Amino acid sequence: MTNNVVVEIAERVLKLNCPILVAGGGGYHVENTVRGWALAWRRFAATATSAISPSAMGGVMLASTEWAGGLRDRVLPVSAQQRASVEPELRTTIETVINNVFPLHGLEAPSLGRAASPVG
């Protein structure tokens, strides 16, 4: 998983139009964790009138030469075989969250058709 999914998830959560408390932990790679949280914060802090500019921070700015392309990770191609191998478990996890967390917050369960799949 790349940190690009952070923005995709943030955008989906923001569409719920409800209060959001963003909290989380770290990761195994400090520079990647910093980029991921900066990317998440940038998306959650954006308003309709504040455009999200494509920052060129990263790489050398973060004392790392591994990736110098900004906050977002490189897009990695996923084969149909890779997608098919993880999609059933992903769908099960999504259903578990919907069934156990959504009711606690009075959220209506979305349809889990192909369009709702995060990997679709």
Backbone bond lengths (Angstrom), bond angles and torsions (degrees), N, CA, C in turn:
res aa  C-N    CA-C-N  psi(-1)  N-CA   C-N-CA  omega(-1)  CA-C   N-CA-C  phi
1 M - - - 1.449 - - 1.529 108.54 -
2 T 1.299 116.06 135.71 1.457 120.74 175.77 1.524 108.95 -99.07
3 N 1.327 116.51 170.99 1.460 118.72 179.58 1.528 111.77 -77.53
4 N 1.327 118.30 -3.85 1.462 120.52 177.07 1.531 111.11 -62.33
5 V 1.320 115.87 -28.77 1.457 119.41 178.86 1.530 111.21 -66.65
6 V 1.328 117.87 -22.94 1.470 121.56 177.39 1.521 110.11 -57.58
7 V 1.321 116.87 -46.30 1.465 120.67 -179.78 1.523 110.32 -67.97
8 E 1.327 117.10 -40.87 1.462 120.15 179.79 1.530 110.97 -61.77
9 I 1.324 116.66 -43.20 1.463 120.26 178.66 1.528 110.42 -67.50
10 A 1.324 117.22 -43.85 1.468 120.83 178.97 1.523 110.36 -57.54
11 E 1.317 117.16 -43.87 1.469 120.08 -179.33 1.520 111.40 -64.16
12 R 1.326 117.19 -38.76 1.472 120.12 177.50 1.528 111.22 -66.97
13 V 1.332 116.51 -42.26 1.468 120.30 179.43 1.527 110.40 -65.12
14 L 1.317 117.13 -41.99 1.465 120.46 179.87 1.522 111.79 -62.24
15 K 1.323 118.33 -29.69 1.465 121.78 178.78 1.524 112.38 -68.90
16 L 1.337 117.43 -14.92 1.464 120.46 177.91 1.530 111.64 -71.88
17 N 1.353 116.32 -15.69 1.463 121.71 178.81 1.524 112.88 52.49
18 C 1.331 115.92 48.99 1.457 120.46 176.99 1.526 108.20 -135.77
19 P 1.329 117.40 161.99 1.470 119.20 179.29 1.528 110.70 -58.43
20 I 1.316 115.66 144.14 1.465 120.84 -176.85 1.522 109.04 -129.70
21 L 1.307 115.65 131.04 1.459 121.93 171.53 1.522 105.61 -111.28
22 V 1.319 116.14 114.61 1.462 120.65 -177.98 1.514 108.26 -99.03
23 A 1.310 115.80 117.19 1.461 121.49 179.09 1.519 107.90 -141.94
24 G 1.270 116.37 154.93 1.454 117.99 179.03 1.495 111.36 -177.71
25 G 1.287 114.29 -170.53 1.451 120.43 -175.53 1.504 111.87 -117.44
26 G 1.284 113.76 -154.91 1.448 120.63 -176.19 1.504 111.37 -105.37
27 G 1.295 114.24 -149.40 1.451 120.00 -179.10 1.512 109.08 -156.85
28 Y 1.288 114.95 -176.76 1.461 120.30 -178.00 1.521 112.17 -82.02
29 H 1.317 116.51 -18.96 1.458 121.15 -176.09 1.529 107.11 -124.17
30 V 1.318 117.01 107.09 1.468 121.86 -171.57 1.524 112.19 -55.68
31 E 1.323 118.66 -47.18 1.470 120.64 -177.68 1.524 111.40 -61.77
32 N 1.335 117.44 -40.46 1.461 120.29 178.63 1.526 111.08 -67.82
33 T 1.323 116.50 -37.02 1.462 120.42 177.89 1.523 110.49 -64.69
34 V 1.324 116.53 -43.10 1.467 120.82 178.29 1.527 110.02 -60.61
35 R 1.311 117.03 -46.27 1.470 119.70 179.59 1.518 111.11 -62.95
36 G 1.337 117.08 -41.00 1.462 120.86 -179.87 1.519 112.72 -63.15
37 W 1.343 116.94 -44.81 1.460 119.69 179.72 1.526 111.59 -70.78
38 A 1.320 117.38 -35.96 1.470 119.64 176.16 1.521 109.70 -63.40
39 L 1.314 116.59 -40.62 1.461 121.54 178.69 1.527 110.84 -64.96
40 A 1.331 116.85 -44.60 1.469 120.36 178.51 1.523 111.09 -62.94
41 W 1.336 116.61 -46.60 1.459 120.40 -179.12 1.522 110.56 -61.64
42 R 1.324 116.17 -42.23 1.462 120.19 -179.96 1.523 110.37 -60.06
43 R 1.320 118.32 -39.81 1.461 121.00 -179.44 1.524 111.39 -72.56
44 F 1.331 117.45 -45.16 1.458 119.64 -178.51 1.524 111.82 -68.44
45 A 1.320 117.89 -30.20 1.469 121.43 -178.30 1.518 112.68 -83.13
46 A 1.320 118.25 -13.69 1.461 121.09 -179.21 1.524 110.12 -68.68
47 T 1.322 115.85 144.36 1.458 120.77 174.74 1.517 108.00 -116.31
48 A 1.308 116.05 176.48 1.457 119.90 -179.61 1.525 111.59 -61.75
49 T 1.325 116.70 -25.80 1.464 119.29 -177.38 1.520 112.96 -99.00
50 S 1.327 118.36 -6.31 1.465 119.89 179.85 1.520 109.67 -109.82
51 A 1.280 115.47 111.39 1.457 120.56 -179.74 1.523 109.87 -71.79
52 I 1.311 115.52 147.51 1.453 120.51 176.00 1.518 107.51 -91.90
53 S 1.314 115.96 107.60 1.461 119.10 -178.11 1.521 109.97 -81.04
54 P 1.308 116.85 143.79 1.464 119.75 179.32 1.526 110.37 -72.73
55 S 1.289 116.69 97.20 1.464 121.61 -177.16 1.516 111.12 -68.51
56 A 1.301 115.68 146.28 1.456 120.60 176.92 1.514 111.02 -102.65
57 M 1.329 116.94 16.00 1.454 120.11 178.54 1.523 109.47 -73.72
58 G 1.287 116.44 146.69 1.454 121.14 178.67 1.507 108.37 142.10
59 G 1.305 115.22 -173.23 1.448 120.01 176.52 1.507 113.57 50.46
60 V 1.316 116.98 -116.91 1.459 122.31 -176.56 1.526 111.18 -61.32
61 M 1.338 117.75 -34.66 1.466 120.47 179.03 1.528 110.42 -60.44
62 L 1.319 117.33 -27.85 1.459 121.43 179.57 1.529 111.29 -103.91
63 A 1.322 117.20 19.54 1.465 123.52 178.62 1.517 112.33 60.87
64 S 1.318 116.06 35.38 1.450 120.77 178.22 1.520 108.28 -137.37
65 T 1.291 116.84 141.27 1.464 119.63 177.31 1.521 111.12 -104.36
66 E 1.350 117.28 9.26 1.449 119.93 -176.83 1.526 113.14 -71.76
67 W 1.307 118.31 -36.18 1.467 120.92 -175.73 1.510 108.35 -151.48
68 A 1.315 116.24 120.28 1.456 120.59 -177.46 1.521 110.95 -116.07
69 G 1.320 118.59 28.40 1.446 121.73 -174.00 1.506 115.76 -103.58
70 G 1.295 119.87 18.44 1.456 121.43 179.14 1.515 111.73 102.52
71 L 1.323 116.15 -163.06 1.459 120.53 -176.71 1.518 112.71 -74.11
72 R 1.327 116.70 -35.64 1.465 119.77 -177.32 1.522 111.43 -78.49
73 D 1.326 115.16 145.85 1.457 121.04 174.67 1.525 110.41 -73.90
74 R 1.315 115.31 163.42 1.473 119.79 172.34 1.514 108.57 -62.07
75 V 1.311 116.86 147.54 1.461 120.93 175.47 1.522 107.23 -78.14
76 L 1.312 115.81 124.96 1.458 121.26 -179.39 1.521 109.43 -105.55
77 P 1.326 117.69 126.13 1.467 119.50 180.00 1.523 110.97 -66.90
78 V 1.320 116.20 142.68 1.457 122.76 178.72 1.513 107.85 -118.92
79 S 1.322 116.11 125.99 1.460 119.95 -179.60 1.525 109.77 -76.65
80 A 1.313 115.68 161.25 1.469 120.80 177.37 1.520 110.32 -60.78
81 Q 1.326 117.01 -36.19 1.461 121.31 179.29 1.536 110.76 -66.62
82 Q 1.329 117.34 -42.77 1.460 120.57 177.33 1.524 110.36 -62.64
83 R 1.318 116.32 -45.27 1.464 121.27 -179.86 1.526 110.68 -60.27
84 A 1.323 116.54 -45.63 1.466 121.28 -178.61 1.525 111.70 -64.71
85 S 1.332 117.26 -30.16 1.467 119.61 -178.09 1.527 112.96 -75.29
86 V 1.321 118.66 -26.23 1.468 120.24 -178.27 1.525 113.64 -104.21
87 E 1.311 117.52 -20.15 1.466 119.96 -173.93 1.532 114.26 -60.51
88 P 1.344 120.79 -41.18 1.473 118.52 179.08 1.533 112.99 -60.73
89 E 1.322 117.79 -43.44 1.469 120.46 179.48 1.524 110.84 -67.57
90 L 1.313 116.22 -38.06 1.456 120.71 177.95 1.522 110.58 -62.89
91 R 1.317 116.79 -44.24 1.457 121.39 178.98 1.537 110.70 -62.24
92 T 1.332 117.08 -40.41 1.464 121.22 177.68 1.520 110.91 -62.51
93 T 1.328 117.02 -42.13 1.459 121.36 178.93 1.525 110.85 -64.08
94 I 1.317 116.63 -43.54 1.468 120.88 178.93 1.525 110.25 -61.81
95 E 1.326 117.33 -44.18 1.462 120.98 179.28 1.529 111.24 -62.71
96 T 1.334 116.66 -38.40 1.464 120.47 178.39 1.520 110.83 -63.19
97 V 1.326 117.02 -44.72 1.466 120.68 178.48 1.525 110.25 -63.48
98 I 1.311 116.83 -45.68 1.471 120.58 -179.60 1.527 110.71 -60.53
99 N 1.326 116.77 -44.25 1.465 120.45 -176.75 1.521 113.59 -73.20
100 N 1.332 118.15 -29.35 1.461 120.88 -174.63 1.523 114.88 -104.46
101 V 1.320 117.69 -28.93 1.464 120.47 -175.41 1.527 111.79 -101.60
102 F 1.303 117.64 -43.29 1.468 120.38 -177.06 1.527 112.20 -55.19
103 P 1.353 119.09 -47.00 1.470 118.58 -179.50 1.531 113.58 -60.15
104 L 1.315 117.48 -31.78 1.464 120.69 179.00 1.522 112.38 -63.99
105 H 1.324 116.30 -24.71 1.459 121.43 -177.16 1.525 112.61 -111.60
106 G 1.316 116.54 9.53 1.452 120.52 178.40 1.516 113.49 67.31
107 L 1.336 116.73 26.12 1.464 120.56 -179.52 1.519 110.38 -90.58
108 E 1.305 115.85 140.98 1.450 121.46 177.23 1.525 109.23 -78.80
109 A 1.293 116.08 136.66 1.462 120.48 -179.95 1.527 110.19 -71.70
110 P 1.326 117.40 128.56 1.457 120.37 178.08 1.522 110.99 -77.06
111 S 1.295 116.01 162.36 1.457 121.13 173.08 1.519 108.08 -68.15
112 L 1.310 117.26 139.03 1.462 120.15 179.58 1.527 111.54 -100.58
113 G 1.302 116.34 37.13 1.450 120.67 175.18 1.517 110.91 -65.41
114 R 1.285 117.49 175.58 1.474 123.11 -177.91 1.526 111.70 -55.58
115 A 1.333 118.36 -37.31 1.474 121.28 -177.55 1.523 111.13 -66.62
116 A 1.325 117.94 -26.87 1.460 120.16 -178.48 1.521 112.28 -83.33
117 S 1.309 116.31 -10.38 1.462 119.95 -178.65 1.524 110.64 -68.20
118 P 1.341 116.84 129.65 1.471 119.79 -179.85 1.517 112.82 -67.69
119 V 1.315 116.84 -14.90 1.453 119.15 179.22 1.525 110.82 -105.48
120 G 1.333 117.12 6.91 1.458 121.01 -174.69 1.457 115.08 -89.94
